[in-house]
Amino acid sequence: MISIKQINEKDIDLCYELDSNTISLWSRKQWANEFKKESTKIFGLLFSNLVIGICVFQVVLDEAQINYFAVNKKFRKKGFGSYFMSYLIKKCKKLNLKKILLEVSHINVNAERFYSRFDFSTVGMRKNYYKDGSHALLKEKKLTTK
């Protein structure tokens, strides 16, 4: 059974653990800070009550900024990430947001391919953005709201 739910501060350890085993983006303290931000929403992708994916996004005016998106390596390339991203896009449309923004390392070819399937286009670059010196590609998906 797949489900998605908003998660809260008591799940910091889960978030940190999944992050450490995937993209290693944030420290435990940075995770704690994300939960304190008022405009930030943190969602967990659950498979049989096990958190297998996490998304952190922040609403700024009429845009969503995805600050973190990862799925446990064991569950990749099985449709879970696509299910999760589709859910997030629908959620943003319901909030009447005009676009979704995110950053991805230029060397993360799999993530690049994944985001392009959802019509994210590259609109800029931040040089030497990540710890490993790789550049961040700025991605944008325009949403049509009815």
One Martini backbone bead per residue (centre of mass of N, CA, C, O) as a GRO file, in nm:
protein
  146
    1MET     BB    1   0.094   0.038   0.025
    2ILE     BB    2   0.043   0.366  -0.084
    3SER     BB    3   0.153   0.679   0.072
    4ILE     BB    4   0.084   1.026   0.169
    5LYS     BB    5   0.243   1.246   0.412
    6GLN     BB    6   0.268   1.462   0.651
    7ILE     BB    7   0.550   1.560   0.826
    8ASN     BB    8   0.738   1.586   1.132
    9GLU     BB    9   0.969   1.643   1.381
   10LYS     BB   10   0.965   1.336   1.478
   11ASP     BB   11   1.111   1.267   1.174
   12ILE     BB   12   1.412   1.350   1.159
   13ASP     BB   13   1.563   1.077   1.161
   14LEU     BB   14   1.439   0.969   0.900
   15CYS     BB   15   1.540   1.194   0.717
   16TYR     BB   16   1.841   1.169   0.777
   17GLU     BB   17   1.871   0.873   0.693
   18LEU     BB   18   1.777   0.895   0.401
   19ASP     BB   19   1.980   1.111   0.320
   20SER     BB   20   2.244   0.951   0.394
   21ASN     BB   21   2.145   0.713   0.174
   22THR     BB   22   2.161   0.926  -0.068
   23ILE     BB   23   2.247   1.269  -0.098
   24SER     BB   24   2.369   1.419   0.143
   25LEU     BB   25   2.263   1.730   0.218
   26TRP     BB   26   2.190   1.717   0.537
   27SER     BB   27   2.182   1.784   0.849
   28ARG     BB   28   2.016   1.752   1.138
   29LYS     BB   29   1.994   2.060   1.182
   30GLN     BB   30   1.873   2.127   0.903
   31TRP     BB   31   1.621   1.961   0.942
   32ALA     BB   32   1.514   2.113   1.188
   33ASN     BB   33   1.487   2.387   1.037
   34GLU     BB   34   1.271   2.301   0.829
   35PHE     BB   35   1.040   2.252   1.047
   36LYS     BB   36   1.033   2.572   1.132
   37LYS     BB   37   0.920   2.653   0.868
   38GLU     BB   38   0.620   2.782   0.772
   39SER     BB   39   0.631   2.739   0.435
   40THR     BB   40   0.697   2.440   0.498
   41LYS     BB   41   0.673   2.117   0.339
   42ILE     BB   42   0.657   1.769   0.455
   43PHE     BB   43   0.686   1.467   0.271
   44GLY     BB   44   0.583   1.125   0.276
   45LEU     BB   45   0.670   0.814   0.136
   46LEU     BB   46   0.471   0.521   0.164
   47PHE     BB   47   0.548   0.167   0.229
   48SER     BB   48   0.409  -0.004   0.450
   49ASN     BB   49   0.490   0.234   0.668
   50LEU     BB   50   0.745   0.310   0.499
   51VAL     BB   51   0.985   0.541   0.449
   52ILE     BB   52   1.094   0.610   0.095
   53GLY     BB   53   1.020   0.927   0.090
   54ILE     BB   54   1.116   1.282   0.032
   55CYS     BB   55   0.961   1.615   0.060
   56VAL     BB   56   1.067   1.958   0.024
   57PHE     BB   57   0.853   2.248   0.040
   58GLN     BB   58   0.820   2.593  -0.068
   59VAL     BB   59   0.612   2.867  -0.033
   60VAL     BB   60   0.631   3.144  -0.273
   61LEU     BB   61   0.365   3.276  -0.322
   62ASP     BB   62   0.329   3.128  -0.659
   63GLU     BB   63   0.555   2.919  -0.551
   64ALA     BB   64   0.757   2.623  -0.571
   65GLN     BB   65   1.024   2.493  -0.366
   66ILE     BB   66   1.237   2.235  -0.412
   67ASN     BB   67   1.472   2.123  -0.160
   68TYR     BB   68   1.368   1.810  -0.153
   69PHE     BB   69   1.430   1.488  -0.333
   70ALA     BB   70   1.374   1.142  -0.228
   71VAL     BB   71   1.456   0.794  -0.286
   72ASN     BB   72   1.505   0.501  -0.204
   73LYS     BB   73   1.716   0.294  -0.371
   74LYS     BB   74   1.532   0.027  -0.357
   75PHE     BB   75   1.275   0.214  -0.501
   76ARG     BB   76   1.388   0.258  -0.768
   77LYS     BB   77   1.254   0.215  -1.081
   78LYS     BB   78   0.915   0.162  -0.975
   79GLY     BB   79   0.730   0.450  -0.958
   80PHE     BB   80   0.745   0.614  -0.688
   81GLY     BB   81   0.856   0.891  -0.781
   82SER     BB   82   0.628   0.949  -0.983
   83TYR     BB   83   0.398   0.943  -0.783
   84PHE     BB   84   0.509   1.171  -0.603
   85MET     BB   85   0.533   1.396  -0.818
   86SER     BB   86   0.239   1.395  -0.908
   87TYR     BB   87   0.127   1.478  -0.636
   88LEU     BB   88   0.280   1.751  -0.610
   89ILE     BB   89   0.163   1.882  -0.861
   90LYS     BB   90  -0.132   1.869  -0.775
   91LYS     BB   91  -0.095   2.031  -0.514
   92CYS     BB   92   0.003   2.293  -0.655
   93LYS     BB   93  -0.251   2.336  -0.825
   94LYS     BB   94  -0.449   2.359  -0.581
   95LEU     BB   95  -0.272   2.623  -0.484
   96ASN     BB   96  -0.227   2.804  -0.745
   97LEU     BB   97   0.040   2.757  -0.875
   98LYS     BB   98   0.274   2.848  -1.138
   99LYS     BB   99   0.543   2.707  -1.009
  100ILE     BB  100   0.833   2.490  -1.017
  101LEU     BB  101   1.130   2.461  -0.823
  102LEU     BB  102   1.478   2.349  -0.875
  103GLU     BB  103   1.771   2.154  -0.787
  104VAL     BB  104   2.050   2.001  -0.978
  105SER     BB  105   2.296   1.813  -1.047
  106HIS     BB  106   2.483   1.783  -1.338
  107ILE     BB  107   2.575   1.471  -1.255
  108ASN     BB  108   2.260   1.388  -1.224
  109VAL     BB  109   2.123   1.211  -1.466
  110ASN     BB  110   1.875   1.068  -1.344
  111ALA     BB  111   1.735   1.324  -1.236
  112GLU     BB  112   1.718   1.474  -1.500
  113ARG     BB  113   1.540   1.267  -1.641
  114PHE     BB  114   1.310   1.271  -1.443
  115TYR     BB  115   1.233   1.578  -1.466
  116SER     BB  116   1.183   1.580  -1.776
  117ARG     BB  117   0.921   1.398  -1.760
  118PHE     BB  118   0.786   1.672  -1.604
  119ASP     BB  119   0.876   1.942  -1.759
  120PHE     BB  120   1.154   2.028  -1.678
  121SER     BB  121   1.352   2.318  -1.712
  122THR     BB  122   1.635   2.485  -1.789
  123VAL     BB  123   1.717   2.830  -1.639
  124GLY     BB  124   1.998   2.760  -1.487
  125MET     BB  125   2.315   2.830  -1.294
  126ARG     BB  126   2.526   2.703  -1.024
  127LYS     BB  127   2.838   2.734  -0.947
  128ASN     BB  128   2.978   2.535  -0.721
  129TYR     BB  129   2.735   2.442  -0.513
  130TYR     BB  130   2.845   2.181  -0.422
  131LYS     BB  131   3.062   2.006  -0.227
  132ASP     BB  132   3.187   1.864  -0.503
  133GLY     BB  133   3.160   2.119  -0.726
  134SER     BB  134   2.900   2.107  -0.847
  135HIS     BB  135   2.643   2.203  -1.039
  136ALA     BB  136   2.342   2.386  -1.047
  137LEU     BB  137   2.039   2.318  -1.180
  138LEU     BB  138   1.780   2.515  -1.286
  139LYS     BB  139   1.441   2.430  -1.239
  140GLU     BB  140   1.125   2.435  -1.435
  141LYS     BB  141   0.763   2.432  -1.378
  142LYS     BB  142   0.485   2.494  -1.543
  143LEU     BB  143   0.159   2.586  -1.444
  144THR     BB  144  -0.174   2.501  -1.511
  145THR     BB  145  -0.458   2.685  -1.432
  146LYS     BB  146  -0.832   2.668  -1.391
   0.00000   0.00000   0.00000
